[in-house]
Amino acid sequence: MTQDSASNGDETATGIEDRTPDEMDLEELREEIETIDQEIVELIAQRTYVADTIAAVKDEKDLPTTDEKQEEQVMERAGQNAEQFDVDANLVKAIFRLLIELNKVEQRESR
């Protein structure tokens, strides 16, 4: 996906969304999924890096690992974002719950 298509949200890199199923090649669709999967992993890595930095700040300031209010805000945003993109909010929240739990485990292990 190009930077322009990723940032403006108006078009996809390959224009797949503008075509009907009979105009799509299965291999092309699988390549698109592969690209999206790679981008998802990259975003998870970026999120993990920021979460690790937050953990270091918490440790430095002797703050607790868990911040339930912040977790609730993250979950609320996840649900709102899911609705905005017409994705199952429960599924998105489950993914974010997993990400939060993984970050908390890492934070506990680093203390």
C-alpha positions as a Markdown table, in Angstrom:
| # | Residue | x | y | z |
|---|---|---|---|---|
| 1 | Met | 0.0 | 0.0 | 0.0 |
| 2 | Thr | 1.4 | 3.4 | -0.8 |
| 3 | Gln | 1.7 | 6.1 | 1.8 |
| 4 | Asp | -0.9 | 8.3 | -0.1 |
| 5 | Ser | -3.5 | 5.6 | -0.2 |
| 6 | Ala | -2.9 | 4.6 | 3.4 |
| 7 | Ser | -3.1 | 8.1 | 4.7 |
| 8 | Asn | -6.0 | 9.5 | 2.8 |
| 9 | Gly | -8.3 | 6.6 | 3.2 |
| 10 | Asp | -10.1 | 7.4 | -0.1 |
| 11 | Glu | -8.7 | 4.7 | -2.2 |
| 12 | Thr | -6.9 | 1.4 | -1.9 |
| 13 | Ala | -3.4 | 0.6 | -3.3 |
| 14 | Thr | -4.8 | -1.8 | -5.8 |
| 15 | Gly | -8.4 | -0.5 | -6.3 |
| 16 | Ile | -9.8 | -3.9 | -5.2 |
| 17 | Glu | -12.7 | -2.3 | -3.4 |
| 18 | Asp | -13.9 | -0.7 | -6.7 |
| 19 | Arg | -14.3 | -4.1 | -8.5 |
| 20 | Thr | -16.9 | -6.8 | -8.4 |
| 21 | Pro | -15.9 | -10.4 | -7.3 |
| 22 | Asp | -15.9 | -11.7 | -10.8 |
| 23 | Glu | -13.3 | -9.0 | -11.8 |
| 24 | Met | -10.9 | -10.1 | -9.0 |
| 25 | Asp | -8.1 | -12.6 | -9.3 |
| 26 | Leu | -7.7 | -14.9 | -6.3 |
| 27 | Glu | -3.9 | -14.6 | -6.3 |
| 28 | Glu | -4.1 | -10.8 | -6.4 |
| 29 | Leu | -6.5 | -10.9 | -3.4 |
| 30 | Arg | -4.2 | -13.2 | -1.5 |
| 31 | Glu | -1.3 | -10.8 | -2.1 |
| 32 | Glu | -3.4 | -7.9 | -0.8 |
| 33 | Ile | -4.2 | -9.9 | 2.4 |
| 34 | Glu | -0.4 | -10.7 | 2.7 |
| 35 | Thr | 0.4 | -7.0 | 2.5 |
| 36 | Ile | -2.3 | -6.1 | 5.0 |
| 37 | Asp | -1.1 | -8.8 | 7.4 |
| 38 | Gln | 2.4 | -7.4 | 7.3 |
| 39 | Glu | 1.1 | -3.9 | 8.0 |
| 40 | Ile | -0.9 | -5.3 | 11.0 |
| 41 | Val | 2.3 | -6.9 | 12.4 |
| 42 | Glu | 4.2 | -3.7 | 11.9 |
| 43 | Leu | 1.6 | -1.7 | 13.8 |
| 44 | Ile | 1.6 | -4.2 | 16.6 |
| 45 | Ala | 5.4 | -3.9 | 16.8 |
| 46 | Gln | 5.0 | -0.1 | 16.9 |
| 47 | Arg | 2.3 | -0.3 | 19.6 |
| 48 | Thr | 4.5 | -2.7 | 21.6 |
| 49 | Tyr | 7.4 | -0.3 | 21.5 |
| 50 | Val | 5.3 | 2.5 | 22.8 |
| 51 | Ala | 3.8 | 0.3 | 25.5 |
| 52 | Asp | 7.3 | -0.7 | 26.5 |
| 53 | Thr | 8.3 | 2.9 | 26.8 |
| 54 | Ile | 5.2 | 3.6 | 28.9 |
| 55 | Ala | 6.3 | 0.7 | 31.2 |
| 56 | Ala | 9.7 | 2.3 | 31.6 |
| 57 | Val | 8.1 | 5.6 | 32.6 |
| 58 | Lys | 5.8 | 3.8 | 35.0 |
| 59 | Asp | 8.7 | 2.0 | 36.5 |
| 60 | Glu | 10.8 | 5.2 | 36.8 |
| 61 | Lys | 7.9 | 6.9 | 38.6 |
| 62 | Asp | 7.0 | 3.8 | 40.6 |
| 63 | Leu | 3.5 | 3.7 | 39.1 |
| 64 | Pro | 1.4 | 0.5 | 39.0 |
| 65 | Thr | 1.5 | -1.7 | 35.9 |
| 66 | Thr | -2.3 | -1.7 | 35.6 |
| 67 | Asp | -4.3 | 1.4 | 34.9 |
| 68 | Glu | -8.0 | 0.3 | 34.6 |
| 69 | Lys | -9.2 | 3.8 | 33.6 |
| 70 | Gln | -6.8 | 3.9 | 30.7 |
| 71 | Glu | -7.7 | 0.3 | 29.7 |
| 72 | Glu | -11.4 | 1.3 | 29.6 |
| 73 | Gln | -10.6 | 4.3 | 27.4 |
| 74 | Val | -8.6 | 2.1 | 25.0 |
| 75 | Met | -11.5 | -0.4 | 24.8 |
| 76 | Glu | -14.0 | 2.4 | 24.2 |
| 77 | Arg | -11.9 | 3.8 | 21.4 |
| 78 | Ala | -11.5 | 0.3 | 19.9 |
| 79 | Gly | -15.3 | -0.1 | 19.8 |
| 80 | Gln | -15.8 | 3.4 | 18.3 |
| 81 | Asn | -13.1 | 2.7 | 15.6 |
| 82 | Ala | -14.7 | -0.6 | 14.8 |
| 83 | Glu | -18.1 | 1.0 | 14.3 |
| 84 | Gln | -16.5 | 3.7 | 12.2 |
| 85 | Phe | -15.1 | 1.1 | 9.8 |
| 86 | Asp | -18.1 | -1.2 | 10.1 |
| 87 | Val | -16.2 | -4.0 | 11.8 |
| 88 | Asp | -17.5 | -6.2 | 14.6 |
| 89 | Ala | -16.8 | -4.2 | 17.7 |
| 90 | Asn | -16.7 | -7.4 | 19.9 |
| 91 | Leu | -14.0 | -8.9 | 17.7 |
| 92 | Val | -11.9 | -5.7 | 17.7 |
| 93 | Lys | -12.3 | -5.3 | 21.5 |
| 94 | Ala | -11.1 | -8.9 | 21.9 |
| 95 | Ile | -8.0 | -8.2 | 19.9 |
| 96 | Phe | -7.3 | -5.1 | 21.9 |
| 97 | Arg | -7.9 | -7.0 | 25.2 |
| 98 | Leu | -5.2 | -9.4 | 24.0 |
| 99 | Leu | -2.8 | -6.6 | 23.1 |
| 100 | Ile | -3.3 | -5.0 | 26.5 |
| 101 | Glu | -2.8 | -8.3 | 28.4 |
| 102 | Leu | 0.4 | -9.0 | 26.4 |
| 103 | Asn | 1.7 | -5.6 | 27.3 |
| 104 | Lys | 0.9 | -6.0 | 31.0 |
| 105 | Val | 2.7 | -9.4 | 31.0 |
| 106 | Glu | 5.8 | -7.8 | 29.5 |
| 107 | Gln | 5.6 | -4.9 | 31.9 |
| 108 | Arg | 5.4 | -7.3 | 34.9 |
| 109 | Glu | 8.3 | -9.4 | 33.6 |
| 110 | Ser | 10.5 | -6.3 | 33.1 |
| 111 | Arg | 10.1 | -5.1 | 36.7 |
